[in-house]
Amino acid sequence: MSVRTIANAPRAPTRMSARARDRLLNVASPLALLLVWELCARLHLIDTRFFPAPSSVMATLIDMLRSGELVTHTAISLQRLAYGTVLGALPALILGIAMGLNRPIRALFDPLIAATYPVPKSAILPLALLIFGLGEASKIFMVAVGVFFPMVINTTTGVLEINKIYLDVGRNYKASRWNTFWTIALPGALPVIMTGLKLGIGIGLVLIAVAEMVGAKSGLGYLIWTAWSTFAVEEMYVGLFAIAIIGFMITLGLNELERVIIPWKAE
């Protein structure tokens, strides 16, 4: 057999890449959970009054999509989540980098963050309603608070973990504060910042649902609370599934964004 024949011979299939395997597992794990849940419901191993079969929940979900009810509530919650994320993440990003680069600023703000971070965020909802009322501002404020703390803590940690040699090089070349921020601190801390953003958005989803249960007439939290009050269990699970799917899709999207903007991050 000639060398050319060997070169043109069909190659054996390569192993699945780590990224493709991870994506497959990301989809397989929730589907497996739903399958086990469905089997337990059909075999009457669980009380379907409280844990209806996923197929029953999906049928209700489709009906609510057709009526437009689910789309309306989801769009309103996503809008509140987006506004709150921006209002919470941007100040946290700036303050976190400033705390990481400047020791006096860190000494000034670190005790305040350490004292306020452990306070349960849902416990400040009555205060938010007292200050901002029942309008949109109180819901957006709750999301912003939930996003702010993980972002500022992770951003500060990320900047502090940057190898000091990079900061020394910047000083030797007389880099301005803006150049130090844009070319050293932000790229160096970006992997940890993205982790903080994922955590913050997850907390924001929890808080927006809580805020909508108490002081709203729309949104997924309101949908869940109304369904509970009327014992419409399938509709309640539709709201829970919607929040879970939103969190899942946001995490997948941020993971893909991470691969694009942080190509140097190790898999």
VODREN-864161 format. One record per residue: x, y, z of N, C-alpha, C in turn; residue in three letters. Coordinates in steps of 0.05 Angstrom, whole numbers, padded with zeros to 5 digits, always signed. Example, Ala and Ser with C-alpha at 12.3 -4.5 7.8 and 13.67 -1.06 7.14 Angstrom:
<atoms>
+00264-00114+00156+00246-00090+00156+00264-00066+00156ala/+00257-00045+00142+00273-00021+00143+00258+00001+00157ser/
</atoms>
This chain:
<atoms>
+00017-00024+00000+00000+00000+00000+00018+00025+00000met/+00012+00043-00018+00029+00067-00020+00023+00087+00002ser/+00042+00106+00005+00038+00127+00025+00014+00144+00019val/+00009+00149-00007-00014+00166-00015-00040+00152-00008arg/-00041+00125-00012-00065+00110-00006-00071+00111+00024thr/-00050+00109+00040-00054+00111+00069-00064+00139+00077ile/-00053+00159+00064-00061+00186+00071-00090+00192+00064ala/-00099+00179+00041-00127+00184+00032-00147+00166+00045asn/-00138+00146+00061-00156+00128+00074-00173+00142+00094ala/-00199+00134+00097-00216+00147+00117-00206+00145+00145pro/-00206+00166+00159-00196+00167+00186-00217+00156+00206arg/-00206+00144+00227-00224+00135+00248-00237+00158+00262ala/-00262+00156+00270-00276+00178+00284-00261+00187+00309pro/-00257+00213+00311-00243+00224+00335-00261+00223+00359thr/-00248+00224+00382-00264+00225+00407-00279+00251+00409arg/-00301+00250+00424-00317+00274+00428-00300+00295+00444met/-00302+00320+00434-00287+00341+00448-00299+00346+00476ser/-00282+00357+00493-00291+00363+00520-00314+00382+00520ala/-00314+00402+00502-00335+00422+00501-00362+00409+00493arg/-00360+00391+00472-00385+00378+00463-00395+00359+00484ala/-00377+00346+00499-00386+00328+00520-00399+00344+00542arg/-00388+00367+00549-00400+00383+00570-00427+00393+00562asp/-00430+00401+00537-00457+00411+00528-00477+00388+00529arg/-00468+00364+00521-00486+00341+00522-00495+00335+00551leu/-00476+00336+00569-00483+00331+00597-00500+00353+00609leu/-00496+00378+00600-00513+00400+00609-00542+00395+00603asn/-00547+00384+00579-00575+00379+00571-00585+00352+00583val/-00567+00332+00585-00576+00306+00593-00584+00305+00623ala/-00570+00320+00640-00576+00318+00669-00604+00328+00676ser/-00613+00352+00666-00641+00359+00673-00662+00341+00660pro/-00656+00331+00635-00675+00312+00622-00677+00286+00638leu/-00655+00277+00649-00655+00253+00665-00672+00257+00690ala/-00669+00280+00702-00685+00286+00727-00714+00286+00720leu/-00722+00299+00698-00750+00300+00690-00761+00272+00684leu/-00744+00255+00672-00753+00228+00665-00758+00212+00691leu/-00740+00214+00711-00744+00200+00736-00769+00211+00750val/-00773+00237+00749-00797+00249+00761-00822+00238+00747trp/-00822+00237+00721-00845+00227+00706-00851+00198+00713glu/-00831+00181+00715-00835+00153+00722-00846+00150+00750leu/-00835+00166+00769-00845+00165+00796-00874+00173+00798cys/-00882+00193+00782-00910+00202+00782-00928+00181+00770ala/-00920+00169+00748-00937+00149+00735-00939+00123+00751arg/-00918+00117+00767-00919+00093+00783-00930+00099+00811leu/-00940+00124+00815-00952+00132+00840-00933+00129+00864his/-00908+00134+00859-00888+00134+00880-00887+00161+00894leu/-00899+00182+00882-00900+00208+00894-00929+00218+00892ile/-00936+00236+00909-00963+00247+00910-00966+00268+00887asp/-00981+00261+00867-00984+00279+00844-01000+00304+00850thr/-01013+00305+00873-01027+00330+00880-01007+00352+00886arg/-00983+00344+00896-00962+00364+00902-00939+00363+00882phe/-00935+00340+00869-00914+00337+00850-00926+00325+00824phe/-00940+00342+00809-00952+00332+00784-00931+00323+00764pro/-00938+00304+00747-00920+00294+00727-00910+00317+00708ala/-00885+00316+00700-00875+00337+00682-00892+00339+00656pro/-00903+00316+00647-00919+00317+00622-00944+00334+00627ser/-00956+00332+00651-00979+00348+00658-00972+00378+00660ser/-00948+00384+00671-00939+00411+00673-00933+00423+00646val/-00921+00406+00628-00915+00416+00601-00941+00422+00585met/-00962+00405+00589-00987+00411+00576-00999+00438+00585ala/-00997+00443+00611-01006+00469+00621-00989+00491+00611thr/-00963+00487+00609-00945+00507+00598-00952+00514+00569leu/-00958+00494+00553-00965+00499+00525-00991+00515+00524ile/-01010+00508+00540-01035+00524+00541-01030+00553+00548asp/-01013+00557+00568-01007+00585+00577-00991+00600+00556met/-00975+00586+00541-00961+00599+00519-00980+00607+00497leu/-00999+00590+00491-01018+00597+00470-01036+00620+00478arg/-01043+00622+00503-01059+00644+00512-01043+00670+00515ser/-01017+00668+00516-01000+00691+00518-00994+00699+00547gly/-01007+00686+00566-01004+00693+00594-00975+00689+00604glu/-00963+00666+00597-00936+00660+00606-00916+00679+00593leu/-00920+00685+00567-00902+00703+00553-00902+00730+00566val/-00925+00740+00573-00928+00767+00585-00913+00768+00612thr/-00918+00748+00629-00906+00748+00656-00875+00745+00653his/-00867+00728+00635-00838+00723+00632-00824+00748+00621thr/-00836+00761+00602-00824+00786+00591-00821+00807+00612ala/-00841+00810+00629-00840+00831+00650-00818+00824+00670ile/-00815+00799+00678-00794+00791+00697-00767+00794+00685ser/-00764+00787+00660-00738+00790+00646-00730+00820+00644leu/-00749+00837+00639-00743+00865+00637-00734+00876+00664gln/-00747+00869+00686-00739+00877+00712-00711+00866+00719arg/-00706+00840+00711-00680+00828+00717-00658+00842+00702leu/-00663+00850+00677-00643+00863+00661-00636+00890+00672ala/-00656+00906+00679-00651+00933+00690-00636+00930+00717tyr/-00645+00912+00734-00632+00909+00760-00603+00899+00758gly/-00598+00881+00738-00571+00871+00734-00552+00894+00726thr/-00561+00910+00708-00544+00932+00699-00539+00952+00721val/-00560+00959+00736-00557+00979+00758-00541+00968+00781leu/-00540+00942+00785-00524+00930+00806-00496+00923+00798gly/-00493+00914+00773-00467+00904+00764-00447+00926+00758ala/-00456+00948+00745-00437+00969+00738-00424+00983+00762leu/-00439+00992+00782-00426+01003+00806-00408+00983+00820pro/-00417+00957+00821-00401+00937+00834-00374+00932+00819ala/-00375+00933+00793-00351+00930+00777-00331+00952+00782leu/-00341+00977+00781-00323+01000+00785-00312+01000+00814ile/-00329+00996+00833-00320+00996+00861-00302+00973+00867leu/-00308+00949+00856-00291+00926+00861-00263+00929+00850gly/-00261+00940+00826-00234+00945+00814-00219+00967+00830ile/-00234+00988+00838-00221+01009+00854-00211+00997+00881ala/-00227+00980+00893-00219+00968+00919-00195+00950+00915met/-00194+00936+00892-00171+00918+00887-00145+00933+00882gly/-00148+00956+00869-00124+00971+00861-00114+00991+00883leu/-00133+01000+00900-00126+01021+00919-00132+01011+00947asn/-00111+01009+00963-00113+00999+00990-00131+01017+01008arg/-00127+01043+01008-00145+01060+01025-00175+01057+01018pro/-00181+01055+00992-00209+01051+00985-00219+01024+00995ile/-00202+01004+00993-00210+00977+01003-00214+00979+01034arg/-00197+00992+01048-00200+00995+01077-00225+01010+01084ala/-00233+01028+01067-00257+01045+01073-00283+01029+01068leu/-00284+01014+01046-00310+01002+01038-00312+00973+01047phe/-00290+00959+01053-00291+00931+01059-00307+00926+01084asp/-00305+00942+01106-00322+00936+01130-00351+00940+01124pro/-00358+00960+01107-00386+00965+01101-00398+00941+01085leu/-00383+00930+01066-00392+00908+01051-00394+00883+01068ile/-00374+00879+01086-00374+00856+01104-00398+00857+01123ala/-00406+00881+01131-00428+00883+01150-00456+00880+01137ala/-00458+00890+01112-00485+00889+01099-00489+00864+01082thr/-00468+00851+01073-00472+00827+01056-00487+00804+01070tyr/-00482+00798+01096-00496+00776+01108-00526+00781+01113pro/-00535+00806+01111-00563+00812+01116-00580+00799+01094val/-00600+00782+01101-00616+00769+01081-00629+00789+01062pro/-00625+00786+01037-00634+00806+01017-00665+00807+01017lys/-00678+00785+01021-00707+00785+01022-00718+00801+01046ser/-00701+00803+01067-00710+00817+01091-00712+00848+01087ala/-00698+00858+01066-00699+00886+01061-00722+00893+01041ile/-00738+00873+01033-00760+00879+01015-00780+00898+01028leu/-00788+00895+01053-00806+00915+01065-00795+00944+01064pro/-00769+00946+01068-00756+00973+01067-00757+00983+01038leu/-00752+00966+01019-00753+00974+00991-00781+00983+00983ala/-00801+00968+00993-00829+00976+00987-00836+01002+01001leu/-00825+01006+01025-00830+01031+01039-00819+01055+01025leu/-00794+01052+01014-00781+01074+01001-00791+01078+00973ile/-00793+01057+00957-00799+01059+00928-00828+01053+00921phe/-00843+01043+00941-00871+01037+00935-00874+01011+00920gly/-00898+01006+00910-00905+00981+00896-00899+00982+00867leu/-00886+01003+00857-00880+01004+00828-00856+00988+00820gly/-00846+00994+00796-00824+00978+00785-00798+00983+00800glu/-00795+01006+00812-00769+01013+00824-00762+00994+00847ala/-00781+00985+00863-00775+00967+00885-00765+00940+00875ser/-00777+00929+00853-00768+00904+00842-00740+00906+00830lys/-00735+00927+00815-00709+00932+00803-00688+00935+00825ile/-00695+00950+00846-00676+00954+00868-00668+00928+00881phe/-00687+00910+00885-00681+00884+00897-00662+00868+00880met/-00666+00868+00854-00648+00854+00836-00620+00866+00837val/-00619+00893+00837-00593+00907+00838-00578+00900+00863ala/-00592+00899+00885-00578+00891+00911-00568+00863+00909val/-00584+00845+00898-00575+00817+00896-00551+00814+00878gly/-00549+00829+00857-00527+00828+00838-00502+00842+00849val/-00506+00863+00863-00484+00880+00872-00463+00865+00889phe/-00472+00851+00909-00453+00840+00928-00435+00818+00917phe/-00446+00798+00903-00428+00779+00891-00409+00791+00870pro/-00418+00811+00856-00401+00824+00836-00378+00839+00849met/-00384+00855+00869-00363+00872+00881-00343+00854+00896val/-00352+00833+00909-00334+00816+00924-00316+00800+00904ile/-00328+00789+00883-00312+00774+00864-00293+00792+00848asn/-00302+00816+00842-00285+00834+00827-00261+00842+00843thr/-00265+00849+00868-00243+00856+00886-00223+00832+00889thr/-00234+00809+00893-00217+00785+00895-00201+00780+00869thr/-00215+00783+00846-00201+00779+00821-00178+00798+00817gly/-00182+00823+00824-00160+00843+00820-00137+00837+00839val/-00144+00829+00864-00123+00823+00883-00107+00798+00876leu/-00118+00781+00860-00104+00756+00851-00087+00760+00827glu/-00088+00784+00814-00071+00790+00791-00042+00790+00800ile/-00025+00777+00785+00004+00777+00791+00014+00806+00792asn/+00028+00812+00814+00037+00840+00819+00056+00849+00797lys/+00069+00831+00783+00088+00839+00763+00075+00855+00741ile/+00050+00848+00734+00036+00863+00713+00030+00892+00722tyr/+00023+00895+00747+00018+00923+00757+00045+00938+00758leu/+00066+00924+00765+00093+00938+00766+00101+00946+00738asp/+00096+00930+00718+00103+00937+00690+00087+00962+00682val/+00061+00963+00690+00045+00986+00683+00056+01011+00696gly/+00065+01009+00721+00076+01033+00735+00102+01041+00722arg/+00118+01022+00714+00144+01028+00701+00140+01043+00675asn/+00119+01035+00661+00113+01049+00636+00095+01073+00639tyr/+00091+01081+00665+00075+01104+00672+00047+01103+00660lys/+00034+01080+00663+00007+01077+00653-00012+01093+00670ala/-00031+01106+00658-00051+01122+00672-00070+01104+00687ser/-00086+01116+00704-00106+01100+00719-00125+01086+00700arg/-00133+01100+00679-00151+01088+00660-00138+01065+00645trp/-00113+01068+00637-00099+01046+00623-00095+01022+00642asn/-00089+01028+00667-00086+01006+00687-00112+00991+00690thr/-00134+01007+00692-00161+00994+00694-00167+00977+00670phe/-00163+00989+00646-00173+00977+00621-00156+00954+00611trp/-00129+00956+00615-00111+00937+00603-00100+00917+00623thr/-00102+00922+00649-00090+00904+00668-00111+00893+00687ile/-00125+00911+00702-00143+00902+00723-00167+00887+00711ala/-00181+00899+00692-00205+00887+00681-00199+00860+00667leu/-00180+00858+00649-00175+00832+00637-00165+00811+00657pro/-00148+00820+00676-00138+00801+00695-00159+00790+00714gly/-00179+00806+00721-00200+00797+00739-00224+00786+00725ala/-00225+00787+00699-00249+00780+00684-00260+00752+00690leu/-00243+00731+00692-00254+00705+00698-00270+00704+00725pro/-00259+00718+00745-00273+00718+00771-00297+00737+00770val/-00295+00758+00754-00318+00776+00751-00342+00761+00738ile/-00336+00744+00718-00358+00729+00705-00371+00710+00725met/-00355+00698+00742-00366+00681+00763-00385+00697+00781thr/-00376+00721+00789-00393+00738+00806-00418+00746+00792gly/-00417+00750+00765-00441+00758+00750-00461+00735+00750leu/-00451+00710+00746-00469+00687+00746-00483+00684+00773lys/-00467+00687+00794-00479+00685+00821-00499+00707+00826leu/-00492+00731+00817-00510+00754+00821-00536+00751+00807gly/-00535+00742+00782-00560+00739+00766-00577+00717+00779ile/-00564+00696+00788-00580+00675+00802-00594+00685+00827gly/-00580+00701+00843-00593+00713+00866-00614+00733+00857ile/-00609+00748+00836-00629+00767+00825-00654+00753+00817gly/-00652+00729+00805-00676+00714+00797-00693+00706+00822leu/-00679+00698+00843-00693+00691+00868-00707+00716+00879val/-00693+00738+00880-00704+00762+00892-00727+00774+00876leu/-00725+00772+00849-00747+00784+00833-00772+00767+00837ile/-00769+00741+00840-00793+00724+00845-00805+00731+00872ala/-00788+00735+00893-00798+00742+00919-00812+00769+00918val/-00800+00789+00905-00811+00816+00904-00838+00815+00889ala/-00840+00799+00868-00865+00799+00852-00887+00784+00867glu/-00880+00766+00885-00900+00753+00901-00914+00772+00921met/-00899+00791+00931-00909+00809+00952-00922+00834+00940val/-00908+00847+00922-00916+00874+00914-00919+00878+00884gly/-00931+00859+00870-00934+00862+00841-00960+00849+00831ala/-00968+00857+00808-00992+00846+00795-00984+00833+00768lys/-00958+00828+00765-00949+00815+00741-00921+00803+00746ser/-00912+00786+00728-00886+00773+00732-00889+00744+00740gly/-00867+00729+00738-00868+00701+00745-00873+00696+00775leu/-00862+00713+00792-00867+00710+00820-00897+00714+00827gly/-00909+00734+00814-00938+00738+00817-00954+00714+00807tyr/-00945+00702+00784-00958+00679+00773-00957+00655+00792leu/-00933+00651+00804-00930+00628+00823-00948+00633+00848ile/-00948+00657+00858-00963+00663+00883-00993+00660+00877trp/-01002+00670+00855-01031+00668+00848-01039+00639+00845thr/-01022+00623+00831-01028+00595+00827-01029+00580+00854ala/-01011+00587+00872-01011+00575+00899-01036+00581+00914trp/-01045+00606+00913-01068+00615+00928-01094+00602+00918ser/-01094+00594+00892-01118+00580+00881-01113+00550+00878thr/-01091+00540+00889-01083+00512+00888-01083+00501+00859phe/-01074+00518+00841-01070+00510+00813-01040+00501+00811ala/-01036+00476+00819-01009+00466+00823-00993+00465+00797val/-01006+00457+00775-00992+00456+00750-00983+00484+00741glu/-00999+00504+00745-00992+00531+00738-00969+00541+00755glu/-00969+00533+00781-00947+00541+00799-00921+00529+00789met/-00922+00504+00780-00897+00491+00770-00889+00503+00743tyr/-00908+00512+00728-00901+00526+00703-00883+00550+00709val/-00891+00566+00729-00875+00589+00737-00848+00581+00747gly/-00847+00559+00763-00821+00550+00773-00804+00540+00750leu/-00815+00525+00731-00800+00515+00708-00790+00538+00692phe/-00807+00559+00689-00798+00582+00673-00774+00596+00685ala/-00774+00599+00711-00751+00611+00725-00726+00593+00722ile/-00730+00567+00725-00708+00548+00722-00696+00549+00694ala/-00713+00550+00674-00704+00551+00646-00689+00577+00640ile/-00700+00599+00651-00686+00625+00647-00658+00624+00660ile/-00656+00614+00684-00630+00612+00697-00611+00594+00681gly/-00622+00572+00671-00605+00553+00656-00595+00566+00630phe/-00613+00580+00616-00605+00592+00590-00586+00616+00595met/-00590+00631+00616-00571+00653+00622-00544+00642+00628ile/-00542+00621+00644-00516+00609+00650-00503+00598+00625thr/-00518+00585+00608-00506+00575+00583-00496+00599+00566leu/-00512+00620+00564-00504+00643+00549-00479+00656+00560gly/-00477+00659+00586-00453+00671+00599-00429+00653+00595leu/-00433+00626+00595-00410+00608+00591-00399+00612+00562asn/-00417+00614+00543-00408+00619+00515-00395+00646+00513glu/-00406+00666+00526-00393+00693+00525-00366+00692+00538leu/-00363+00676+00558-00337+00673+00572-00316+00662+00553glu/-00324+00642+00537-00305+00630+00519-00296+00650+00497arg/-00313+00669+00491-00306+00689+00470-00289+00711+00482val/-00296+00722+00505-00282+00745+00515-00258+00738+00533ile/-00257+00712+00542-00235+00703+00558-00223+00678+00546ile/-00211+00681+00522-00201+00657+00508-00177+00645+00523pro/-00164+00661+00540-00140+00651+00554-00147+00634+00579trp/-00173+00634+00586-00181+00619+00610-00179+00590+00605lys/-00167+00575+00623-00164+00546+00620-00191+00532+00621ala/-00194+00512+00605-00220+00497+00606-00221+00481+00632glu/
</atoms>
